[in-house]
């Protein structure tokens, strides 16, 4: 073992809502990674907390008739119950509303002030005269200035338009219904541009970020000056008042990541350790697990704060994608917006832990929960392969116990043991799906051993000899020994698999310990067979996924939908719409300008290899009037360079970075003046500024073929 000292965090759940299965994508994978590190003998600690500040907390507490402190205390209990139900174990779970977090907010703020990064400016913001508070964008609703839809948020509309709250037509406060007034207030800003050189170096060369994240940050933010970060909110505001700016409070995104340090500090105070040995120690590995939606805060603002304050920078920021269910966004109306407690009520949490693990990789891809696929995977892999291995042999072991000397198994135990470092490397890299595939291969071989040696037949032969008065004791002992050897091999092969899967399935590991009277304490347990011990009576370790449980869960999730919780606000209709798209007819002009080509056969079409690609680099070709130079990722290390005539339509190519496009992958490469073009992006339009790239729907991934 390397004796590493590892500090792990997950993003802090906001104390204004329940934990749902979308949240669990992150917390389950973090818990798996932490359990793996602890099983390897590393000094690994997992810290998290509730994110408790902001206007939304005050509003929710007011609705319930309680103080903010009472409200967040109840939410914390509910969050911890949900996490515990899914086997997620924190070394400490705190709150951003703690004295420890306040202490480090003060410390980091002081260091940022000393570094000359704070600026003060007056800004105009909408103010609710009834509630007596400035309004965040989401607390203003009105008519979209672009399309005329009513009851839209203050920052964006369903039509895709983005605007400032002051641009809304007939704006109203979502808190009181009053017409907000435009007022000025002093705000404090962190001049993050002054850290531009450091951030560029850290993003590019630290190794903390996935390649696609590096490209995204370089293209979207670091290629230009960084905007100042507004880190204050005027009173009234539930949060920490800024010591050197009375009447102003730190914005929730300033103190939220500092909650990681506050939670660590709480744990240190309980366990006789020093927080400085964790957050001011360059030998400590800090690993953040976050969703891609908060990349901006954790890879630009947070490293700036840490660097300025002299704290340890993260070794890795593990960024993951979102959860979809059956290929779509979670939907309350369809019953796929599933709360953690609803899942626990109807299904074994091990099902979700296992399924998520099989889908987890080191990439930033979204994860799709197909409930039918989950059922098939659990039934086939866990029940059919893993648990089946124990259930078919353990019932015979209670009579024989385990052999004192490990029998000849044809090298199966040694082969599975030899996979230890390969599986460990995949866990380390967060490629859990790959690790599980290797583990299951061991399970297939073990089950084949059981099938070939048929302990049920051996048990019958031994029982018959015991009943046969003419049978010699030597024959009886030999029959028992043969059964004992097969049972010893089978259960040791099962235990190896249980150890390998322990980070994913801690409940299975616990039941394995109870069955075999031996603790699972170390990753190296896979190297040593257990011998000479008794075996307890076998009890069911896992059942097949009940179809009725899935359906009941979906129905309950639908039933819990309140009218105000619908998936999205329906657009205001003018009375002329009935069904479909009709009253805005599509023009026939494009088809007249470019008539359809002659018919081709399916064979003709199949020769064109259309793939989903991701633009990872995009730049102007200065010598060319029409061309942009694009680098297209097709997944893994497969990339293509393309020169596309879309310069007039996309004058800011960096905004294309990260976008998925449709790509002709098997077009013969063409040597151009500016370099080799290795394909073609698919677009529509007559040309010039009227060119429109084709963007795949949500859920598509680089490398997928279009059919």
N, C-alpha and C positions, 0 to 999 in steps of 0.2 A: 504494500500500500504506500501511496505517496505522502500521506500525512497532510493533505491539503486542508486549508481552512476556507470554507465556502459559505457565503451569505447569499441567500436566495429570496427574491420577492416576487409577488404577483401584483398586478394593478389593484388598487384599492377599490372595492365596490362602493358605489355611492349609497349613502344611508337614506335613500328616498325611494327604495323599491325592493322587490323580492329578488332572490337569486333564481335565475332560470337556466335551462340547459345550455343556452348560448354562453352564459358566463362560465359554465363548467368546462367548456373546451380548454380554457386557460388553467383553471385551478386543478383539474385532474392531471393535465400533463405536467404541471409544476410539481404536484405531489408525487407523481411517478418518478420524476427525475431526482427529487430529494430523497425519496425512499431508496432509490438505487444507490445514490452516493453514500447514504448511511449504511446500507448493506455492504458496501465496499470498504467500510471502516473509516470514511472521511469525516472530518469535523464539519458537518454541514448543518446549517440552521435556516429555517424557513420563517420569514416574518411577513406579516400582512396587517391590515387594519381597515376599519371603516373610514371612508372619506365623508366627513360630516359637516362641512361648512357650505355656506352659500344661501342665497335667497330662497331657493326651493325648499330647504329644510325648514326655514321660518314659516313659510306658507303651509307646508304639510302639518307642522306642529300646531299651527293656529287652527286649522280645520279640525284637528282632533281634540282641541281644547287643552293642550299640554304645553309645557315648556320645550324648547329645543333640546335641552339636555335629557329630559324624560323621553322625548321622541327617539333620539338616537340610541338611547340605552335599550329600548324595546326592539329597535331594528337590529341592533348588534346581537341580541339573544337569538332572534330569528335567523340571521345570517349564519351564526355559529352552529345552530341546529341543522341547517341545510348542509353545511360543509361537513359536519360530523357524520351525517347520514350517508354521505358518499365517501367516507373514509379519508377525508382530506385532513391532515394533521399539521397544524402550525406549531412552531416552537413558541411563538407569541402572536396573539391577534389583538391589536390595540385600537386606538382611535386617534384621528388627527386633532381631536379636541382635548388633547392631553397636555399636561405641563411639560412632558418630555419633548413633544413636538414643538410647543411654543418656544422652549429653550433653544432648540436648534434653528427655528425660524429666525429668532433674534440674532443668533450667531452668524448664520449665513447672510442675513440682510446687512449686518454690520460690515462683513467682509466685502460684499458687493458695493456698499457705499464707499468704503475705503479705496476700492479699485476705481472709483470715478465712473461707475456704470449706470448711476441713477440720474434720471432727468425728470423734471416736473413740467406738466403742460395742462392747460385747460382744454377740455373737450366738451362738445355738446352732446347731450343724451336726453332721451325722452324720460319724463318724470311724471309719476302718478300723483296728482294733487290730493287725492282722497287717502291713499295709503301712505303718502309722504315718503316715497322712495323712488330712486332711479330704477328704470326697468331694463333688465337684460333683454336681448333681442327676442328670446322665446316667450317673453311675457307681454309682447305686443302683438296684436292681431288686427288685420284690416284687409282691404281689397288690394290685390296685386296691381302695381302700376303698369305691368307689362301686358297681362292677359285679361284682367278684370275679374279673376276668381275672388270670391269673398272668403273671409275668415281664414286668411293665410298668416303664417308666422312673419315676424318682423325682419327676418333675414333672407328668406327664400320662399318660393312658391312651388306648388306641385308641377307647374309647367316647366320648371327648371330655372326660372329667372332668379338671380341673386341681386339684392339691393340693400340699402340701409333702412332702418325702421322709419326714419323721417320721410322716406319716399312713399310709404304706404298711403293709400287713399282711405280717408276716414279711419285712422288708427284708433284702437281702443285698448285700454289696459286689460290684460287677461285676469288681473287680480280684482279690480273693482268695477270694470266696465266704463270707467271715466275716460274722457279724452285726454291723452297725455300732453304735457307741455314740453317744449324744447328748452332745457336749462343747461347752464355751464357748471362744470365741477372740475376741481383739480384732481388729476390722476398722476400716478408715479409710473415711470417706464424704466425697464432695464434695456440699456443700449447694447443689445446683443451683437450688433455689427462690430463692436470693438473686439469681440472674441472670434471674429470671422477666420482669421489665420489659424488659430488653435483648432476651431471646429473642423475646418477643411482638412487639417492634418490628422485629427483624431478619426474623423469619418473615413478617410481614405486608407489610413495605415494602422489603425489600432487592432484590426481583426475582430472588433466587437460586433460588427453588423454583417448581416447576410448580403451577398453581392447585389441582389436586386434592390435592397434598401439603400446601399451606398449609391447606386445609380439614381435612385429616386431623389435622394437628398441633394446630390450634386446637380441634378437637372432642374429640380423644382425650387431650390432655395439657395444653395451655395454658389450658384452661377451668377448671382446678383447680390446687391446689398440686402442685408437682413433687416426686416422691419423691427422697430422697438417693440418690446413686449410690455403690454399694459398689465401691471401686477397689483393694482389697487382698486378698491371699490369704496365709494363714500358711504357714510352711515345713513340709515340703519342697515346693518349687515351682520349676519351671524358668522363670526370668525374671530381672528386675533387682530386687535388694533395695532397698527404700526407704531412702535415706540417713539420714533422721531417725526411722526406725521399724525398728530391727534385728529380724530374724526375720519381717518382713512383706515381701511382694513385690507389685509392681504387677500388677493383674489384666490379662490379655491385651488387653482392650478399652481400657485406658488407653494402653498403649504402641503398639497397632497403628496408629492414624492418625498417631501421632508418627513412625512409620516412613516416612511420606511425606517428612517433613523430613529424616530421617536419610539417605534415599536421595538427596535433593537435595544434601545436604552432601557425600556421597561423590563425586557428579558434579562439584561445585564444586572439591573438592580435586584432582581429576584434570585439571581444565580451567582452572585459574587464576582461578576466579571466587569471589565471596563469597556464602555462603548468605544473609547479611543482605540482599543485593540482590534476593533472590527472596521470602523469607518475611516480611521486615520492610518491604517496599516497597509502598505503597498503589497504585502504578501497575501492579503485576503483577496479571494476571487469573489467579486460581486456579480451576480447573475440576475437580470431582470427578465421576467416573462410578461409580455404585454401583447395586446391586440394591435393590429396595424392601424387602427383609427387614432391611436395616441402616439404614433411614431414621432410626430413633430415635437411633442413635449419632452419625450425621453431621450431624444438623440440630438437636440439642439439646446433647449433651455436648461435641462437637468445637467448635462455635462458642463455647461457654462457655470452653473451654480456650484457644482462640486469642485471644479478646477479653481475657481476664484476663492473658495473657502478653504482650499488645501485638503479636501477630502479625497478618498480613493475613487477613481473613475471605474465604471463597470468594465469587467472583463468581457462580458457578453450581454447583449440585449437580444433575447430570443423573441422574435416577432412572428406572430401567427395570424392566420386569416380568420374570417367570420364563419359562423355556423349557418348552414342552410338545412332545411328539412325537405327531403324528397325533391331536391333540386331548386327549391324556392326559399325566399325569405320566410322566417318563422311567422306564422299567421294565426292570430287569435280566432278569426272566423272559421279557419279550417281545423282548429284544435291542435296546431303544431307549435304554438307559443306555449311551451310546457314549463311550468314552475318546477323547481327542484323538489319541493315537497309533494307535488302531484305525482311526479315520477316515482318517488319513494313509496307512495301510498299503494301503487299498483305493480311495480316491478322491482326486481333485485338491482341495487345500484351497481353490482359487479358487471351487469350487462353493458351499462353505459361506459364504465371505466374501460372495459375490454375493447368495446367497439371504437371508442375515441382513440385508444392507444394504437389499434391496428391502422388508423387513418393518419396518425401523427408523423410528420416528417420535419426535417430541418428547414423546409421552404416556407414561404409566406402564403401558401395556397389556402383557399377556403376549404372547410371540412363539411361534407354533406352527410347528414344523418338520414339514411334511408331505413325506415323502421322495419321493412321486410328483410332488408339485407342484414340488419342487426340481429333479427331473429334467426336467420339462416347461419350467420357466423357463430353466434353463441351456441346454437344447437349442434352445429357440425364440429366446431373447434373445441369448445370448452366441455360440452357434455359428451360429444361423440368421440373425442380424442383424449383430452386430459383427464377429466373426471372418470370416464369409462375405464381408464387404465387402473385406477384405484378400486372402483366398484367391482370389477371382474376378478380381483385377486385378494383384496383385503379380508373378505369374508372367510377365506380359507386360512389366513395368517393367524387368526385368533387361536386356532388349534395347534399350530406348529411353531409360532414365533418366528423370529428371523435367525438365519444361520450364523454361527460364530465366525465362519470364514466365508469370504465372498466367493460365490460359485463362478464357474466359467460361463460367460454370457456371450462369447464370440466377439468381445471387444466393444459391446454397446455402451457400457458405462464409461469406458475410457474415451470413446468417440464423442459422447455428449459432453464429457468434462473438457475435452480439447476445444470445444466451441466457446468456452468461457470468455476469453478475451475478445473474440469476434462479436459476441452478443453484448459484452460490456461497452465496446467501442460504439456500437449502434445506440445503446441507451445514452451514452455520453453525448453523442451528436444529436440527440433528440429524434433519431430515426427509429422510433419505437415499432413502427409497422414492419420494418426490416428485421429487427430483433425478434419479433414474434414469429415471423415466417421461419427463421432458423430454429427457434424453440419448437415449433410445431413439427418440423422435420424430425427432430429427436422423438417427439411423441408418436409419429407414424411408425418409426422403427421399433419403438417399445411395444406398441400395440401388435405389430407383426410378430414379435417375440412371444407375446401372450397367446396369440392365435396359434402359432406353431407348436407351443408347448402345452396348451389346453389344461390349465390347472384344474378345471372342473372334472376332467377325465381322470387326472391323477388323484384327485380327492376321492372319486368313486372307487378307484382301484385300491387305494389304501383302506377305505372303509370296508370294502369287501374282504380284504385280507384280515382285518381286525375281527370280522365276524366268522371267518373260516377257522374252525377249530384245528384243522390240519395244517394251517399255514405256520411256518416257522417264525420265530421272533426276528430272525435275521431278515426275512422277506418283508415282514411288517415294517421294520426299521428302515429298510432300503426304500420302500414305497413312501414312507413319511418324509425321508430325507430328500427324495426326488421332488416331492411337492414343496417342501420347505425351500429348496434351492430356487425353484421357479418363482415362488412368492417373494423370496428375498431379492431376486433380480428385478422383478416387476415393480415392487414397491420402492426400491432404490432408484429405478429409472423414473418413476412417478415423482419421487421427492426432488430429484434433480430439476424436473420441469417446474415443480412448485416453487423451488428456490429462484429459478430464472424468471418466473412470472410474479414473484412476490411484490415487486414494486407496483405492478399493475393490479394484482389481485391479492391484497393483504388479507382478505377474509379467507380465501382459499389456503393461504400460507398458515393461518391460525388453525384451520381445521386439519391441515396436514400434521401440524405439531401435535394436536390432540389425538389423532389417529395413531401416530407412530411414537408417541411419548418422547419426542426429541425436538428441541427448539431449533428454529431456523435463525441463526445469529449472524451468519457471514456469507458473503458471496462465495467464499472458498468451500462452503458446505457441499458444493457440487463435485468437489474433488475427492470427498471421503464418504464411502458408503457407511450406513448405520448397520450394525451387526449385533447379534446376540440379545436383542431386546424383544419384549412382548409387543403385541399389536392390539389396540383396543377394538371394540366392536365398531364396525363401519356404520357411519351415519351419512345420510345424503349430504353431499357437498354443494350440489347445484342442480337445479331442475331446468328443464327445457323452458324456453320463453313462452309464457301463456298468451295465445292470440287474444283471448278475451281481456287480458290485462292491458294489452296495447290499446284495444278498442275502448275500454273503459277510461283509460288515461286520456285519450283523444276527446271522448265525449265530455269528460269532466272539464277539460281545458276549454272546450267550447262553452259549457254551461257557466264558467266563471267569467265570461266576457260580459262586461257592462257596456251599455250603449255608448258611453263617452270614451271607451277604449277601442273603438273600431280601428282597423288597420290604417286607414287614412280618411281624412275628411273628404266627403264626396264633393266634386266641383259644383258650384252654383249653376243651375240650368236656367235657360231663358224661356223655356216653355216650348221651344220648337223641336227639341231633341226627343226622340222616342227610344229607339234602341239602335245599337251600332254606332257608326261614325256620322251618319247622314246629317247635318246640314252643310258641312264644309266639304264640297266635292273636290276630288283630285283633278288637276288640270290634265288635259290630253296632250299638251304641248311637248313634253319630253319625248313621248312615244312618236309624235309626228316628226320631231327633229331627228331622231335616230330610230328608224323603223326596225322591227325585230328581224333577226337573221334567219336564214333558212334552217329547217329542222335538222337536228343531228341525232345519232343513235346513242343509247346508253353507253355503248363501248367507246364512242368518241369522248363522251363526258368523263368516263372513268379514267382516261389517260391523264387528266389534269389532277394533280395532287394538291388540293387546297388544304392548308393547315392554319390553325390558330397560332399566331405568334405574338410576342410581347416586344414592343419597342423599348430597348434598354439604352440606346444612344441616339441622338438626333441633332444634326447641326447643319448650318447653312453651307452650301458650296459656293464660295465667294466668286469663283470664276464662271459660274453657271447662272443663267437668268431664271431657270425654272426648277432647278433640282435641289432637293434636300438629300443629305447622306444619312441613312438610317442603319442601325445595327439591330437585327431582329433575333430574339431568343426563341428557339423552338423547344425549350426544355433542357434541363441538364446543362451540358457544355456545348450543345449544338447551336451555333449562331450563323447568321447570314448577313452579308453586307448588301444594301440595296440603294440605288440612286433613283429617287422617285420624283416625278415632275409635279410636285404639289406645293412648291415654294410660295406661290401667290395666295393659295388657300390657307396655308399654315405658316404665317410669317414669324411666329414664335415657336420654333421647333421643340424647345425644351418642354413645352406644355404637352407634347405627345409622349414623353418618356413615361413608361409604366403602363401605357394604354395597350389593350389587346387589339389586334387587327387580323384581317383575313389575308393570307399570304399564298401566292402560287410558288410552291416549293420545288417543283421539278422542271422549272423553266431553264433552258440552257443558259449558263452564265454568259454575260456579254462584257467584253473589255471596252471600257469607255475611257475618254481622255482623263477622267478624274480617278479612275480605279475600276475594279471588277465589280459588276452588278450581278448578284447571285439569286435573282428572283424578282418578284413583282408584288406590290401591295395592291389589294383590290379596292377600287373607289368608284364612285358614281359622279355624273355631272359632265357638262360639255367642255370644261377645262378652265384654265386661268384661276381666278378666285372662286369659281363655282365648281370646286372639286370636293367631294365628301367621302372620306374614308369609311370603310365598312367596319363597324365595331361589333364583335360578337356579344351575345346576351350574357348576363351574369351566370357564372358557373362554368363557363368555358375555360380551358386551361391550355397553355402553350404546348404545341405538339399534337393536339387533337386534330383529327382529319374531319373535313366537312363532307357530308354524304348527301 
